[in-house]
Amino acid sequence: MWMFDRTNLTGNEICFVGAGEADLQYYKRGSSWNWSGATRSFYAGYEYGYFWIPFACTTNFPALALQGAVSDSCILDSVSLTLSD
């Protein structure tokens, strides 16, 4: 999974590999921000999974999903990412 904080796969980038859950607040983005609520585009690669906000929403994505401009509020404001093999 490649995630970007700008549309069209640009800006700061973070990559996740393998099954598991990532709490995005613990991953730095730039010098003072984190990845919680920062995803604006992504490419899922060979894994599928979902973005979620606890007690609010979940958005699933298939393997090889390419989202050049995120418009889903559950992804835009997500605090967690779960990947499956």
PDB file of N, CA, C and O in Angstrom:
ATOM      1  N   MET A   1       0.841  -1.171   0.000  1.00  0.00           N
ATOM      2  CA  MET A   1       0.000   0.000   0.000  1.00  0.00           C
ATOM      3  C   MET A   1       0.887   1.235   0.000  1.00  0.00           C
ATOM      4  O   MET A   1       1.749   1.390   0.865  1.00  0.00           O
ATOM      5  N   TRP A   2       0.674   2.104  -0.965  1.00  0.00           N
ATOM      6  CA  TRP A   2       1.345   3.390  -1.027  1.00  0.00           C
ATOM      7  C   TRP A   2       0.282   4.449  -0.774  1.00  0.00           C
ATOM      8  O   TRP A   2      -0.728   4.495  -1.476  1.00  0.00           O
ATOM      9  N   MET A   3       0.497   5.288   0.210  1.00  0.00           N
ATOM     10  CA  MET A   3      -0.437   6.363   0.533  1.00  0.00           C
ATOM     11  C   MET A   3       0.272   7.703   0.379  1.00  0.00           C
ATOM     12  O   MET A   3       1.461   7.833   0.668  1.00  0.00           O
ATOM     13  N   PHE A   4      -0.489   8.703  -0.087  1.00  0.00           N
ATOM     14  CA  PHE A   4       0.055  10.034  -0.336  1.00  0.00           C
ATOM     15  C   PHE A   4      -0.834  11.088   0.316  1.00  0.00           C
ATOM     16  O   PHE A   4      -2.040  10.885   0.450  1.00  0.00           O
ATOM     17  N   ASP A   5      -0.243  12.211   0.721  1.00  0.00           N
ATOM     18  CA  ASP A   5      -1.034  13.262   1.359  1.00  0.00           C
ATOM     19  C   ASP A   5      -1.476  14.345   0.381  1.00  0.00           C
ATOM     20  O   ASP A   5      -1.981  15.388   0.795  1.00  0.00           O
ATOM     21  N   ARG A   6      -1.285  14.099  -0.923  1.00  0.00           N
ATOM     22  CA  ARG A   6      -1.806  14.973  -1.970  1.00  0.00           C
ATOM     23  C   ARG A   6      -2.452  14.098  -3.035  1.00  0.00           C
ATOM     24  O   ARG A   6      -2.203  12.894  -3.089  1.00  0.00           O
ATOM     25  N   THR A   7      -3.271  14.694  -3.869  1.00  0.00           N
ATOM     26  CA  THR A   7      -3.948  13.940  -4.926  1.00  0.00           C
ATOM     27  C   THR A   7      -2.955  13.490  -5.992  1.00  0.00           C
ATOM     28  O   THR A   7      -1.826  13.975  -6.062  1.00  0.00           O
ATOM     29  N   ASN A   8      -3.406  12.555  -6.815  1.00  0.00           N
ATOM     30  CA  ASN A   8      -2.638  12.057  -7.959  1.00  0.00           C
ATOM     31  C   ASN A   8      -1.297  11.442  -7.581  1.00  0.00           C
ATOM     32  O   ASN A   8      -0.308  11.578  -8.302  1.00  0.00           O
ATOM     33  N   LEU A   9      -1.282  10.757  -6.426  1.00  0.00           N
ATOM     34  CA  LEU A   9      -0.094  10.035  -5.969  1.00  0.00           C
ATOM     35  C   LEU A   9       1.117  10.946  -5.827  1.00  0.00           C
ATOM     36  O   LEU A   9       2.223  10.591  -6.235  1.00  0.00           O
ATOM     37  N   THR A  10       0.898  12.136  -5.240  1.00  0.00           N
ATOM     38  CA  THR A  10       1.972  13.110  -5.029  1.00  0.00           C
ATOM     39  C   THR A  10       2.025  13.523  -3.560  1.00  0.00           C
ATOM     40  O   THR A  10       1.147  13.171  -2.771  1.00  0.00           O
ATOM     41  N   GLY A  11       3.045  14.259  -3.213  1.00  0.00           N
ATOM     42  CA  GLY A  11       3.215  14.747  -1.849  1.00  0.00           C
ATOM     43  C   GLY A  11       4.010  13.761  -1.016  1.00  0.00           C
ATOM     44  O   GLY A  11       4.734  12.919  -1.548  1.00  0.00           O
ATOM     45  N   ASN A  12       3.866  13.876   0.302  1.00  0.00           N
ATOM     46  CA  ASN A  12       4.520  12.922   1.198  1.00  0.00           C
ATOM     47  C   ASN A  12       3.952  11.539   0.952  1.00  0.00           C
ATOM     48  O   ASN A  12       2.769  11.396   0.643  1.00  0.00           O
ATOM     49  N   GLU A  13       4.785  10.521   1.085  1.00  0.00           N
ATOM     50  CA  GLU A  13       4.394   9.137   0.798  1.00  0.00           C
ATOM     51  C   GLU A  13       4.772   8.232   1.970  1.00  0.00           C
ATOM     52  O   GLU A  13       5.799   8.423   2.621  1.00  0.00           O
ATOM     53  N   ILE A  14       3.920   7.252   2.214  1.00  0.00           N
ATOM     54  CA  ILE A  14       4.224   6.201   3.175  1.00  0.00           C
ATOM     55  C   ILE A  14       3.834   4.877   2.545  1.00  0.00           C
ATOM     56  O   ILE A  14       2.886   4.816   1.763  1.00  0.00           O
ATOM     57  N   CYS A  15       4.550   3.827   2.876  1.00  0.00           N
ATOM     58  CA  CYS A  15       4.298   2.511   2.294  1.00  0.00           C
ATOM     59  C   CYS A  15       4.116   1.493   3.412  1.00  0.00           C
ATOM     60  O   CYS A  15       4.871   1.483   4.385  1.00  0.00           O
ATOM     61  N   PHE A  16       3.109   0.639   3.267  1.00  0.00           N
ATOM     62  CA  PHE A  16       2.871  -0.457   4.199  1.00  0.00           C
ATOM     63  C   PHE A  16       2.872  -1.764   3.422  1.00  0.00           C
ATOM     64  O   PHE A  16       2.349  -1.830   2.309  1.00  0.00           O
ATOM     65  N   VAL A  17       3.464  -2.815   4.011  1.00  0.00           N
ATOM     66  CA  VAL A  17       3.541  -4.128   3.365  1.00  0.00           C
ATOM     67  C   VAL A  17       3.148  -5.193   4.380  1.00  0.00           C
ATOM     68  O   VAL A  17       3.568  -5.140   5.536  1.00  0.00           O
ATOM     69  N   GLY A  18       2.343  -6.157   3.948  1.00  0.00           N
ATOM     70  CA  GLY A  18       1.969  -7.281   4.797  1.00  0.00           C
ATOM     71  C   GLY A  18       0.686  -7.057   5.560  1.00  0.00           C
ATOM     72  O   GLY A  18       0.244  -5.926   5.762  1.00  0.00           O
ATOM     73  N   ALA A  19       0.096  -8.166   5.979  1.00  0.00           N
ATOM     74  CA  ALA A  19      -1.177  -8.124   6.701  1.00  0.00           C
ATOM     75  C   ALA A  19      -0.991  -7.510   8.081  1.00  0.00           C
ATOM     76  O   ALA A  19       0.015  -7.747   8.749  1.00  0.00           O
ATOM     77  N   GLY A  20      -1.971  -6.720   8.497  1.00  0.00           N
ATOM     78  CA  GLY A  20      -1.949  -6.131   9.824  1.00  0.00           C
ATOM     79  C   GLY A  20      -2.688  -4.816   9.865  1.00  0.00           C
ATOM     80  O   GLY A  20      -3.247  -4.359   8.868  1.00  0.00           O
ATOM     81  N   GLU A  21      -2.678  -4.217  11.042  1.00  0.00           N
ATOM     82  CA  GLU A  21      -3.366  -2.945  11.255  1.00  0.00           C
ATOM     83  C   GLU A  21      -2.352  -1.876  11.624  1.00  0.00           C
ATOM     84  O   GLU A  21      -1.432  -2.118  12.406  1.00  0.00           O
ATOM     85  N   ALA A  22      -2.530  -0.685  11.049  1.00  0.00           N
ATOM     86  CA  ALA A  22      -1.649   0.443  11.351  1.00  0.00           C
ATOM     87  C   ALA A  22      -2.475   1.583  11.928  1.00  0.00           C
ATOM     88  O   ALA A  22      -3.422   2.052  11.298  1.00  0.00           O
ATOM     89  N   ASP A  23      -2.116   2.027  13.127  1.00  0.00           N
ATOM     90  CA  ASP A  23      -2.720   3.200  13.741  1.00  0.00           C
ATOM     91  C   ASP A  23      -1.953   4.399  13.181  1.00  0.00           C
ATOM     92  O   ASP A  23      -0.803   4.630  13.553  1.00  0.00           O
ATOM     93  N   LEU A  24      -2.581   5.148  12.301  1.00  0.00           N
ATOM     94  CA  LEU A  24      -1.886   6.157  11.508  1.00  0.00           C
ATOM     95  C   LEU A  24      -1.331   7.327  12.310  1.00  0.00           C
ATOM     96  O   LEU A  24      -0.459   8.043  11.817  1.00  0.00           O
ATOM     97  N   GLN A  25      -1.804   7.538  13.517  1.00  0.00           N
ATOM     98  CA  GLN A  25      -1.269   8.639  14.324  1.00  0.00           C
ATOM     99  C   GLN A  25       0.180   8.401  14.756  1.00  0.00           C
ATOM    100  O   GLN A  25       0.870   9.340  15.153  1.00  0.00           O
ATOM    101  N   TYR A  26       0.637   7.161  14.681  1.00  0.00           N
ATOM    102  CA  TYR A  26       1.999   6.836  15.109  1.00  0.00           C
ATOM    103  C   TYR A  26       3.025   6.865  13.972  1.00  0.00           C
ATOM    104  O   TYR A  26       4.191   6.530  14.182  1.00  0.00           O
ATOM    105  N   TYR A  27       2.597   7.262  12.777  1.00  0.00           N
ATOM    106  CA  TYR A  27       3.504   7.330  11.630  1.00  0.00           C
ATOM    107  C   TYR A  27       3.698   8.790  11.236  1.00  0.00           C
ATOM    108  O   TYR A  27       2.739   9.480  10.890  1.00  0.00           O
ATOM    109  N   LYS A  28       4.943   9.254  11.291  1.00  0.00           N
ATOM    110  CA  LYS A  28       5.264  10.654  10.999  1.00  0.00           C
ATOM    111  C   LYS A  28       5.075  10.979   9.527  1.00  0.00           C
ATOM    112  O   LYS A  28       5.324  10.158   8.644  1.00  0.00           O
ATOM    113  N   ARG A  29       4.622  12.216   9.292  1.00  0.00           N
ATOM    114  CA  ARG A  29       4.446  12.751   7.938  1.00  0.00           C
ATOM    115  C   ARG A  29       5.053  14.146   7.956  1.00  0.00           C
ATOM    116  O   ARG A  29       4.507  15.070   8.559  1.00  0.00           O
ATOM    117  N   GLY A  30       6.172  14.280   7.297  1.00  0.00           N
ATOM    118  CA  GLY A  30       6.882  15.549   7.376  1.00  0.00           C
ATOM    119  C   GLY A  30       7.555  15.688   8.734  1.00  0.00           C
ATOM    120  O   GLY A  30       7.839  14.686   9.390  1.00  0.00           O
ATOM    121  N   SER A  31       7.806  16.895   9.153  1.00  0.00           N
ATOM    122  CA  SER A  31       8.540  17.095  10.397  1.00  0.00           C
ATOM    123  C   SER A  31       7.656  17.157  11.636  1.00  0.00           C
ATOM    124  O   SER A  31       8.131  16.876  12.736  1.00  0.00           O
ATOM    125  N   SER A  32       6.373  17.520  11.485  1.00  0.00           N
ATOM    126  CA  SER A  32       5.568  17.689  12.695  1.00  0.00           C
ATOM    127  C   SER A  32       4.164  17.083  12.627  1.00  0.00           C
ATOM    128  O   SER A  32       3.417  17.190  13.600  1.00  0.00           O
ATOM    129  N   TRP A  33       3.787  16.463  11.536  1.00  0.00           N
ATOM    130  CA  TRP A  33       2.444  15.912  11.390  1.00  0.00           C
ATOM    131  C   TRP A  33       2.503  14.411  11.321  1.00  0.00           C
ATOM    132  O   TRP A  33       3.576  13.827  11.169  1.00  0.00           O
ATOM    133  N   ASN A  34       1.319  13.768  11.436  1.00  0.00           N
ATOM    134  CA  ASN A  34       1.238  12.319  11.288  1.00  0.00           C
ATOM    135  C   ASN A  34       0.251  11.981  10.166  1.00  0.00           C
ATOM    136  O   ASN A  34      -0.313  12.878   9.539  1.00  0.00           O
ATOM    137  N   TRP A  35       0.048  10.691   9.922  1.00  0.00           N
ATOM    138  CA  TRP A  35      -0.783  10.248   8.810  1.00  0.00           C
ATOM    139  C   TRP A  35      -2.270  10.129   9.150  1.00  0.00           C
ATOM    140  O   TRP A  35      -3.069   9.812   8.269  1.00  0.00           O
ATOM    141  N   SER A  36      -2.654  10.369  10.378  1.00  0.00           N
ATOM    142  CA  SER A  36      -4.063  10.320  10.756  1.00  0.00           C
ATOM    143  C   SER A  36      -4.817  11.437  10.034  1.00  0.00           C
ATOM    144  O   SER A  36      -4.492  12.613  10.201  1.00  0.00           O
ATOM    145  N   GLY A  37      -5.812  11.080   9.240  1.00  0.00           N
ATOM    146  CA  GLY A  37      -6.604  12.060   8.500  1.00  0.00           C
ATOM    147  C   GLY A  37      -5.883  12.717   7.348  1.00  0.00           C
ATOM    148  O   GLY A  37      -6.279  13.805   6.928  1.00  0.00           O
ATOM    149  N   ALA A  38      -4.839  12.102   6.817  1.00  0.00           N
ATOM    150  CA  ALA A  38      -4.008  12.752   5.802  1.00  0.00           C
ATOM    151  C   ALA A  38      -4.071  12.135   4.413  1.00  0.00           C
ATOM    152  O   ALA A  38      -3.548  12.730   3.471  1.00  0.00           O
ATOM    153  N   THR A  39      -4.684  10.972   4.242  1.00  0.00           N
ATOM    154  CA  THR A  39      -4.654  10.281   2.955  1.00  0.00           C
ATOM    155  C   THR A  39      -5.489  11.013   1.906  1.00  0.00           C
ATOM    156  O   THR A  39      -6.683  11.239   2.104  1.00  0.00           O
ATOM    157  N   ARG A  40      -4.857  11.382   0.792  1.00  0.00           N
ATOM    158  CA  ARG A  40      -5.554  12.065  -0.304  1.00  0.00           C
ATOM    159  C   ARG A  40      -5.515  11.261  -1.602  1.00  0.00           C
ATOM    160  O   ARG A  40      -6.280  11.535  -2.526  1.00  0.00           O
ATOM    161  N   SER A  41      -4.621  10.266  -1.673  1.00  0.00           N
ATOM    162  CA  SER A  41      -4.580   9.346  -2.815  1.00  0.00           C
ATOM    163  C   SER A  41      -3.809   8.110  -2.373  1.00  0.00           C
ATOM    164  O   SER A  41      -3.030   8.156  -1.420  1.00  0.00           O
ATOM    165  N   PHE A  42      -4.040   6.986  -3.091  1.00  0.00           N
ATOM    166  CA  PHE A  42      -3.348   5.756  -2.718  1.00  0.00           C
ATOM    167  C   PHE A  42      -3.359   4.741  -3.845  1.00  0.00           C
ATOM    168  O   PHE A  42      -4.181   4.806  -4.759  1.00  0.00           O
ATOM    169  N   TYR A  43      -2.421   3.797  -3.757  1.00  0.00           N
ATOM    170  CA  TYR A  43      -2.379   2.628  -4.623  1.00  0.00           C
ATOM    171  C   TYR A  43      -2.230   1.428  -3.705  1.00  0.00           C
ATOM    172  O   TYR A  43      -1.263   1.348  -2.948  1.00  0.00           O
ATOM    173  N   ALA A  44      -3.177   0.486  -3.758  1.00  0.00           N
ATOM    174  CA  ALA A  44      -3.217  -0.623  -2.809  1.00  0.00           C
ATOM    175  C   ALA A  44      -2.184  -1.706  -3.066  1.00  0.00           C
ATOM    176  O   ALA A  44      -1.889  -2.480  -2.156  1.00  0.00           O
ATOM    177  N   GLY A  45      -1.626  -1.796  -4.253  1.00  0.00           N
ATOM    178  CA  GLY A  45      -0.704  -2.891  -4.530  1.00  0.00           C
ATOM    179  C   GLY A  45      -1.438  -4.225  -4.491  1.00  0.00           C
ATOM    180  O   GLY A  45      -2.613  -4.297  -4.852  1.00  0.00           O
ATOM    181  N   TYR A  46      -0.759  -5.273  -4.058  1.00  0.00           N
ATOM    182  CA  TYR A  46      -1.345  -6.616  -4.105  1.00  0.00           C
ATOM    183  C   TYR A  46      -2.150  -6.988  -2.874  1.00  0.00           C
ATOM    184  O   TYR A  46      -2.599  -8.128  -2.758  1.00  0.00           O
ATOM    185  N   GLU A  47      -2.339  -6.067  -1.963  1.00  0.00           N
ATOM    186  CA  GLU A  47      -3.103  -6.369  -0.759  1.00  0.00           C
ATOM    187  C   GLU A  47      -4.444  -5.631  -0.786  1.00  0.00           C
ATOM    188  O   GLU A  47      -4.564  -4.563  -1.387  1.00  0.00           O
ATOM    189  N   TYR A  48      -5.430  -6.203  -0.139  1.00  0.00           N
ATOM    190  CA  TYR A  48      -6.726  -5.550   0.008  1.00  0.00           C
ATOM    191  C   TYR A  48      -6.914  -5.210   1.480  1.00  0.00           C
ATOM    192  O   TYR A  48      -6.160  -5.680   2.332  1.00  0.00           O
ATOM    193  N   GLY A  49      -7.906  -4.405   1.774  1.00  0.00           N
ATOM    194  CA  GLY A  49      -8.126  -4.055   3.170  1.00  0.00           C
ATOM    195  C   GLY A  49      -9.144  -2.963   3.320  1.00  0.00           C
ATOM    196  O   GLY A  49     -10.076  -2.851   2.524  1.00  0.00           O
ATOM    197  N   TYR A  50      -8.965  -2.144   4.357  1.00  0.00           N
ATOM    198  CA  TYR A  50      -9.908  -1.058   4.585  1.00  0.00           C
ATOM    199  C   TYR A  50      -9.298   0.046   5.444  1.00  0.00           C
ATOM    200  O   TYR A  50      -8.405  -0.175   6.262  1.00  0.00           O
ATOM    201  N   PHE A  51      -9.826   1.241   5.213  1.00  0.00           N
ATOM    202  CA  PHE A  51      -9.549   2.404   6.049  1.00  0.00           C
ATOM    203  C   PHE A  51     -10.716   2.495   7.024  1.00  0.00           C
ATOM    204  O   PHE A  51     -11.842   2.139   6.678  1.00  0.00           O
ATOM    205  N   TRP A  52     -10.455   2.970   8.244  1.00  0.00           N
ATOM    206  CA  TRP A  52     -11.578   3.118   9.156  1.00  0.00           C
ATOM    207  C   TRP A  52     -11.360   4.192  10.209  1.00  0.00           C
ATOM    208  O   TRP A  52     -10.241   4.587  10.535  1.00  0.00           O
ATOM    209  N   ILE A  53     -12.509   4.642  10.722  1.00  0.00           N
ATOM    210  CA  ILE A  53     -12.589   5.567  11.844  1.00  0.00           C
ATOM    211  C   ILE A  53     -13.389   4.834  12.905  1.00  0.00           C
ATOM    212  O   ILE A  53     -14.545   4.497  12.653  1.00  0.00           O
ATOM    213  N   PRO A  54     -12.830   4.570  14.083  1.00  0.00           N
ATOM    214  CA  PRO A  54     -13.547   3.807  15.113  1.00  0.00           C
ATOM    215  C   PRO A  54     -14.932   4.381  15.420  1.00  0.00           C
ATOM    216  O   PRO A  54     -15.100   5.590  15.586  1.00  0.00           O
ATOM    217  N   PHE A  55     -15.903   3.497  15.490  1.00  0.00           N
ATOM    218  CA  PHE A  55     -17.284   3.839  15.828  1.00  0.00           C
ATOM    219  C   PHE A  55     -17.951   4.780  14.829  1.00  0.00           C
ATOM    220  O   PHE A  55     -18.992   5.363  15.132  1.00  0.00           O
ATOM    221  N   ALA A  56     -17.366   4.935  13.644  1.00  0.00           N
ATOM    222  CA  ALA A  56     -17.936   5.863  12.666  1.00  0.00           C
ATOM    223  C   ALA A  56     -18.125   5.226  11.291  1.00  0.00           C
ATOM    224  O   ALA A  56     -19.249   5.180  10.792  1.00  0.00           O
ATOM    225  N   CYS A  57     -17.049   4.733  10.664  1.00  0.00           N
ATOM    226  CA  CYS A  57     -17.185   4.213   9.308  1.00  0.00           C
ATOM    227  C   CYS A  57     -15.993   3.349   8.910  1.00  0.00           C
ATOM    228  O   CYS A  57     -14.932   3.380   9.534  1.00  0.00           O
ATOM    229  N   THR A  58     -16.211   2.577   7.846  1.00  0.00           N
ATOM    230  CA  THR A  58     -15.184   1.723   7.249  1.00  0.00           C
ATOM    231  C   THR A  58     -15.328   1.813   5.736  1.00  0.00           C
ATOM    232  O   THR A  58     -16.445   1.782   5.219  1.00  0.00           O
ATOM    233  N   THR A  59     -14.218   1.923   5.023  1.00  0.00           N
ATOM    234  CA  THR A  59     -14.231   1.894   3.560  1.00  0.00           C
ATOM    235  C   THR A  59     -13.262   0.825   3.085  1.00  0.00           C
ATOM    236  O   THR A  59     -12.057   0.924   3.314  1.00  0.00           O
ATOM    237  N   ASN A  60     -13.791  -0.196   2.425  1.00  0.00           N
ATOM    238  CA  ASN A  60     -12.994  -1.305   1.890  1.00  0.00           C
ATOM    239  C   ASN A  60     -12.375  -0.928   0.548  1.00  0.00           C
ATOM    240  O   ASN A  60     -12.899  -0.081  -0.176  1.00  0.00           O
ATOM    241  N   PHE A  61     -11.253  -1.568   0.229  1.00  0.00           N
ATOM    242  CA  PHE A  61     -10.660  -1.420  -1.096  1.00  0.00           C
ATOM    243  C   PHE A  61     -10.112  -2.774  -1.532  1.00  0.00           C
ATOM    244  O   PHE A  61      -9.639  -3.549  -0.701  1.00  0.00           O
ATOM    245  N   PRO A  62     -10.174  -3.064  -2.833  1.00  0.00           N
ATOM    246  CA  PRO A  62      -9.638  -4.330  -3.347  1.00  0.00           C
ATOM    247  C   PRO A  62      -8.139  -4.207  -3.639  1.00  0.00           C
ATOM    248  O   PRO A  62      -7.584  -3.109  -3.690  1.00  0.00           O
ATOM    249  N   ALA A  63      -7.506  -5.359  -3.827  1.00  0.00           N
ATOM    250  CA  ALA A  63      -6.112  -5.364  -4.284  1.00  0.00           C
ATOM    251  C   ALA A  63      -6.033  -4.616  -5.608  1.00  0.00           C
ATOM    252  O   ALA A  63      -6.969  -4.657  -6.407  1.00  0.00           O
ATOM    253  N   LEU A  64      -4.941  -3.949  -5.834  1.00  0.00           N
ATOM    254  CA  LEU A  64      -4.647  -3.169  -7.038  1.00  0.00           C
ATOM    255  C   LEU A  64      -5.513  -1.927  -7.199  1.00  0.00           C
ATOM    256  O   LEU A  64      -5.526  -1.320  -8.270  1.00  0.00           O
ATOM    257  N   ALA A  65      -6.240  -1.539  -6.144  1.00  0.00           N
ATOM    258  CA  ALA A  65      -7.051  -0.321  -6.205  1.00  0.00           C
ATOM    259  C   ALA A  65      -6.136   0.887  -6.368  1.00  0.00           C
ATOM    260  O   ALA A  65      -5.113   1.007  -5.694  1.00  0.00           O
ATOM    261  N   LEU A  66      -6.522   1.768  -7.267  1.00  0.00           N
ATOM    262  CA  LEU A  66      -5.788   3.006  -7.497  1.00  0.00           C
ATOM    263  C   LEU A  66      -6.769   4.155  -7.321  1.00  0.00           C
ATOM    264  O   LEU A  66      -7.760   4.246  -8.045  1.00  0.00           O
ATOM    265  N   GLN A  67      -6.501   5.019  -6.375  1.00  0.00           N
ATOM    266  CA  GLN A  67      -7.371   6.156  -6.104  1.00  0.00           C
ATOM    267  C   GLN A  67      -6.533   7.416  -6.210  1.00  0.00           C
ATOM    268  O   GLN A  67      -5.775   7.749  -5.299  1.00  0.00           O
ATOM    269  N   GLY A  68      -6.677   8.116  -7.335  1.00  0.00           N
ATOM    270  CA  GLY A  68      -5.868   9.311  -7.579  1.00  0.00           C
ATOM    271  C   GLY A  68      -6.324  10.530  -6.815  1.00  0.00           C
ATOM    272  O   GLY A  68      -5.525  11.422  -6.530  1.00  0.00           O
ATOM    273  N   ALA A  69      -7.607  10.580  -6.477  1.00  0.00           N
ATOM    274  CA  ALA A  69      -8.146  11.682  -5.685  1.00  0.00           C
ATOM    275  C   ALA A  69      -9.221  11.110  -4.766  1.00  0.00           C
ATOM    276  O   ALA A  69     -10.290  10.711  -5.227  1.00  0.00           O
ATOM    277  N   VAL A  70      -8.939  11.070  -3.484  1.00  0.00           N
ATOM    278  CA  VAL A  70      -9.870  10.509  -2.510  1.00  0.00           C
ATOM    279  C   VAL A  70     -10.999  11.492  -2.252  1.00  0.00           C
ATOM    280  O   VAL A  70     -10.758  12.670  -1.990  1.00  0.00           O
ATOM    281  N   SER A  71     -12.237  11.003  -2.327  1.00  0.00           N
ATOM    282  CA  SER A  71     -13.387  11.840  -1.997  1.00  0.00           C
ATOM    283  C   SER A  71     -14.209  11.238  -0.864  1.00  0.00           C
ATOM    284  O   SER A  71     -15.084  11.909  -0.316  1.00  0.00           O
ATOM    285  N   ASP A  72     -13.945   9.993  -0.505  1.00  0.00           N
ATOM    286  CA  ASP A  72     -14.658   9.301   0.564  1.00  0.00           C
ATOM    287  C   ASP A  72     -14.202   9.855   1.920  1.00  0.00           C
ATOM    288  O   ASP A  72     -13.019   9.780   2.250  1.00  0.00           O
ATOM    289  N   SER A  73     -15.123  10.403   2.698  1.00  0.00           N
ATOM    290  CA  SER A  73     -14.758  11.032   3.965  1.00  0.00           C
ATOM    291  C   SER A  73     -14.173  10.042   4.965  1.00  0.00           C
ATOM    292  O   SER A  73     -13.395  10.430   5.835  1.00  0.00           O
ATOM    293  N   CYS A  74     -14.539   8.773   4.850  1.00  0.00           N
ATOM    294  CA  CYS A  74     -13.989   7.768   5.756  1.00  0.00           C
ATOM    295  C   CYS A  74     -12.500   7.548   5.478  1.00  0.00           C
ATOM    296  O   CYS A  74     -11.738   7.259   6.401  1.00  0.00           O
ATOM    297  N   ILE A  75     -12.083   7.679   4.235  1.00  0.00           N
ATOM    298  CA  ILE A  75     -10.651   7.576   3.903  1.00  0.00           C
ATOM    299  C   ILE A  75      -9.949   8.888   4.249  1.00  0.00           C
ATOM    300  O   ILE A  75      -8.872   8.881   4.844  1.00  0.00           O
ATOM    301  N   LEU A  76     -10.563  10.018   3.874  1.00  0.00           N
ATOM    302  CA  LEU A  76      -9.952  11.326   4.141  1.00  0.00           C
ATOM    303  C   LEU A  76      -9.641  11.532   5.619  1.00  0.00           C
ATOM    304  O   LEU A  76      -8.604  12.099   5.964  1.00  0.00           O
ATOM    305  N   ASP A  77     -10.526  11.078   6.484  1.00  0.00           N
ATOM    306  CA  ASP A  77     -10.374  11.291   7.922  1.00  0.00           C
ATOM    307  C   ASP A  77      -9.926  10.045   8.674  1.00  0.00           C
ATOM    308  O   ASP A  77      -9.946  10.030   9.905  1.00  0.00           O
ATOM    309  N   SER A  78      -9.517   8.991   7.952  1.00  0.00           N
ATOM    310  CA  SER A  78      -9.193   7.715   8.595  1.00  0.00           C
ATOM    311  C   SER A  78      -8.060   7.841   9.600  1.00  0.00           C
ATOM    312  O   SER A  78      -7.121   8.616   9.422  1.00  0.00           O
ATOM    313  N   VAL A  79      -8.180   7.058  10.656  1.00  0.00           N
ATOM    314  CA  VAL A  79      -7.143   7.013  11.681  1.00  0.00           C
ATOM    315  C   VAL A  79      -6.445   5.663  11.704  1.00  0.00           C
ATOM    316  O   VAL A  79      -5.457   5.476  12.414  1.00  0.00           O
ATOM    317  N   SER A  80      -6.973   4.707  10.908  1.00  0.00           N
ATOM    318  CA  SER A  80      -6.406   3.367  10.905  1.00  0.00           C
ATOM    319  C   SER A  80      -6.509   2.746   9.517  1.00  0.00           C
ATOM    320  O   SER A  80      -7.428   3.037   8.752  1.00  0.00           O
ATOM    321  N   LEU A  81      -5.541   1.883   9.214  1.00  0.00           N
ATOM    322  CA  LEU A  81      -5.492   1.135   7.957  1.00  0.00           C
ATOM    323  C   LEU A  81      -5.300  -0.326   8.303  1.00  0.00           C
ATOM    324  O   LEU A  81      -4.435  -0.666   9.110  1.00  0.00           O
ATOM    325  N   THR A  82      -6.104  -1.198   7.698  1.00  0.00           N
ATOM    326  CA  THR A  82      -5.943  -2.634   7.876  1.00  0.00           C
ATOM    327  C   THR A  82      -5.690  -3.267   6.517  1.00  0.00           C
ATOM    328  O   THR A  82      -6.436  -3.022   5.569  1.00  0.00           O
ATOM    329  N   LEU A  83      -4.643  -4.080   6.414  1.00  0.00           N
ATOM    330  CA  LEU A  83      -4.302  -4.795   5.179  1.00  0.00           C
ATOM    331  C   LEU A  83      -4.404  -6.288   5.392  1.00  0.00           C
ATOM    332  O   LEU A  83      -4.120  -6.797   6.476  1.00  0.00           O
ATOM    333  N   SER A  84      -4.821  -6.995   4.329  1.00  0.00           N
ATOM    334  CA  SER A  84      -4.887  -8.454   4.319  1.00  0.00           C
ATOM    335  C   SER A  84      -4.134  -8.973   3.111  1.00  0.00           C
ATOM    336  O   SER A  84      -4.088  -8.301   2.080  1.00  0.00           O
ATOM    337  N   ASP A  85      -3.544 -10.148   3.214  1.00  0.00           N
ATOM    338  CA  ASP A  85      -2.820 -10.763   2.076  1.00  0.00           C
ATOM    339  C   ASP A  85      -3.770 -11.365   1.081  1.00  0.00           C
ATOM    340  O   ASP A  85      -3.337 -11.920   0.071  1.00  0.00           O
TER     341      ASP A  85
END
